[in-house]
Amino acid sequence: MAKATETAAAKLFRIILPVGDIERAAVVYGEILGVGGERVSPGRHYFRCGETVLACYDSAADGDGACEPCRYQPNQFIYFSVADLEATHAAAKRRGFAIHDEGIATMPWGERMFWADDPFGNPVSFVEAGTEFMGAAAPNS
Protein backbone atom coordinates (compact mmCIF):
# COMPACT_ATOMS: atom_id res chain seq x y z
CA MET A 1 0.00 0.00 0.00
CA ALA A 2 1.39 3.37 -1.04
CA LYS A 3 1.99 5.89 1.71
CA ALA A 4 0.12 9.18 1.30
CA THR A 5 2.26 12.27 0.88
CA GLU A 6 1.42 15.93 1.36
CA THR A 7 1.04 16.29 -2.42
CA ALA A 8 -1.13 13.19 -2.90
CA ALA A 9 -4.79 13.94 -2.24
CA ALA A 10 -7.10 11.20 -1.08
CA LYS A 11 -9.76 10.20 -3.58
CA LEU A 12 -13.25 9.01 -2.69
CA PHE A 13 -13.83 5.85 -4.73
CA ARG A 14 -16.79 3.99 -3.14
CA ILE A 15 -19.83 4.69 -0.98
CA ILE A 16 -21.76 1.81 0.59
CA LEU A 17 -25.51 2.38 0.70
CA PRO A 18 -27.34 -0.22 2.82
CA VAL A 19 -30.55 -1.49 1.21
CA GLY A 20 -33.08 -4.10 2.29
CA ASP A 21 -33.80 -5.48 -1.21
CA ILE A 22 -30.94 -5.65 -3.72
CA GLU A 23 -33.21 -6.44 -6.68
CA ARG A 24 -35.37 -3.39 -6.02
CA ALA A 25 -32.32 -1.21 -5.33
CA ALA A 26 -30.81 -2.19 -8.71
CA VAL A 27 -34.00 -1.13 -10.50
CA VAL A 28 -34.57 2.03 -8.43
CA TYR A 29 -31.03 3.38 -8.62
CA GLY A 30 -30.66 2.19 -12.22
CA GLU A 31 -33.54 4.46 -13.21
CA ILE A 32 -32.52 7.36 -10.97
CA LEU A 33 -28.89 7.32 -12.13
CA GLY A 34 -29.60 6.37 -15.74
CA VAL A 35 -27.21 3.40 -15.76
CA GLY A 36 -27.74 -0.34 -15.28
CA GLY A 37 -24.85 -0.88 -12.95
CA GLU A 38 -23.22 -4.22 -12.27
CA ARG A 39 -24.07 -7.03 -9.84
CA VAL A 40 -20.76 -7.89 -8.19
CA SER A 41 -22.07 -10.36 -5.58
CA PRO A 42 -25.50 -11.67 -4.53
CA GLY A 43 -26.03 -8.63 -2.29
CA ARG A 44 -23.95 -5.90 -3.95
CA HIS A 45 -24.81 -3.87 -7.02
CA TYR A 46 -22.30 -1.25 -8.18
CA PHE A 47 -23.08 1.94 -10.08
CA ARG A 48 -20.26 4.04 -11.50
CA CYS A 49 -20.85 7.71 -10.65
CA GLY A 50 -17.89 9.47 -12.21
CA GLU A 51 -14.81 8.28 -10.31
CA THR A 52 -16.87 7.04 -7.37
CA VAL A 53 -18.81 3.79 -7.13
CA LEU A 54 -22.17 3.72 -5.39
CA ALA A 55 -22.40 0.23 -3.87
CA CYS A 56 -25.95 -0.77 -2.96
CA TYR A 57 -25.47 -3.43 -0.29
CA ASP A 58 -28.07 -5.93 0.94
CA SER A 59 -26.28 -7.69 3.79
CA ALA A 60 -28.83 -10.53 4.06
CA ALA A 61 -28.62 -11.28 0.32
CA ASP A 62 -24.82 -11.30 0.60
CA GLY A 63 -24.97 -13.83 3.46
CA ASP A 64 -23.80 -11.37 6.13
CA GLY A 65 -27.05 -11.29 8.13
CA ALA A 66 -29.54 -8.47 8.29
CA CYS A 67 -28.52 -4.93 9.16
CA GLU A 68 -30.52 -1.76 9.68
CA PRO A 69 -30.47 0.85 6.90
CA CYS A 70 -28.37 3.92 7.65
CA ARG A 71 -26.59 2.11 10.49
CA TYR A 72 -23.28 3.03 8.92
CA GLN A 73 -23.99 6.69 8.14
CA PRO A 74 -26.96 7.94 10.16
CA ASN A 75 -28.41 11.21 8.90
CA GLN A 76 -25.61 11.81 6.41
CA PHE A 77 -26.76 12.63 2.90
CA ILE A 78 -25.08 11.31 -0.23
CA TYR A 79 -25.12 13.96 -2.96
CA PHE A 80 -25.50 13.09 -6.66
CA SER A 81 -24.94 15.57 -9.48
CA VAL A 82 -27.49 14.99 -12.28
CA ALA A 83 -27.96 16.54 -15.72
CA ASP A 84 -31.78 16.71 -15.62
CA LEU A 85 -33.00 17.55 -12.12
CA GLU A 86 -36.69 17.60 -13.06
CA ALA A 87 -36.52 14.13 -14.66
CA THR A 88 -34.62 12.81 -11.63
CA HIS A 89 -37.21 14.34 -9.29
CA ALA A 90 -40.04 12.68 -11.26
CA ALA A 91 -38.22 9.31 -11.30
CA ALA A 92 -37.56 9.55 -7.57
CA LYS A 93 -41.25 10.13 -6.89
CA ARG A 94 -42.22 7.20 -9.16
CA ARG A 95 -39.75 4.91 -7.40
CA GLY A 96 -40.95 5.62 -3.86
CA PHE A 97 -38.47 8.21 -2.64
CA ALA A 98 -39.90 10.40 0.13
CA ILE A 99 -39.19 13.89 -1.22
CA HIS A 100 -38.57 16.43 1.54
CA ASP A 101 -41.08 19.26 1.79
CA GLU A 102 -38.91 21.80 0.01
CA GLY A 103 -38.98 19.88 -3.29
CA ILE A 104 -36.64 21.38 -5.88
CA ALA A 105 -35.11 24.57 -4.51
CA THR A 106 -32.13 26.84 -5.08
CA MET A 107 -29.93 27.11 -2.02
CA PRO A 108 -28.25 30.36 -0.87
CA TRP A 109 -24.89 28.89 -1.95
CA GLY A 110 -26.21 28.42 -5.51
CA GLU A 111 -27.02 24.71 -5.75
CA ARG A 112 -30.35 23.81 -7.35
CA MET A 113 -31.38 20.58 -5.66
CA PHE A 114 -33.76 18.41 -3.67
CA TRP A 115 -33.43 16.11 -0.69
CA ALA A 116 -35.20 12.78 -0.25
CA ASP A 117 -35.15 9.51 1.66
CA ASP A 118 -34.76 6.53 -0.66
CA PRO A 119 -37.14 3.55 -0.35
CA PHE A 120 -34.67 1.94 2.07
CA GLY A 121 -34.52 4.89 4.49
CA ASN A 122 -31.23 6.38 3.29
CA PRO A 123 -31.03 10.19 3.00
CA VAL A 124 -29.90 11.31 -0.46
CA SER A 125 -29.71 14.58 -2.37
CA PHE A 126 -29.73 15.37 -6.08
CA VAL A 127 -28.05 18.54 -7.37
CA GLU A 128 -28.39 20.00 -10.87
CA ALA A 129 -25.12 19.62 -12.77
CA GLY A 130 -23.31 22.92 -13.08
CA THR A 131 -24.60 24.25 -9.75
CA GLU A 132 -22.49 22.03 -7.46
CA PHE A 133 -20.92 23.94 -4.57
CA MET A 134 -17.41 22.64 -3.86
CA GLY A 135 -16.37 24.94 -1.02
CA ALA A 136 -15.24 28.13 -2.76
CA ALA A 137 -16.97 31.42 -2.04
CA ALA A 138 -20.68 31.15 -2.77
CA PRO A 139 -21.88 32.73 -6.03
CA ASN A 140 -22.77 36.42 -5.71
CA SER A 141 -21.06 36.75 -2.34
Protein Blocks (a to p, Z undefined) as FASTA:
>chain_A
ZZddfklccddfbdcdddfbfklmmmmmmmmnopgbjafbfkbccddehjbccddddfkl
nonopadehklmghiacddddfblmlmmmmmmmnopacdfklpaddfkopacdddddfko
pacddddehiacehiacehZZ
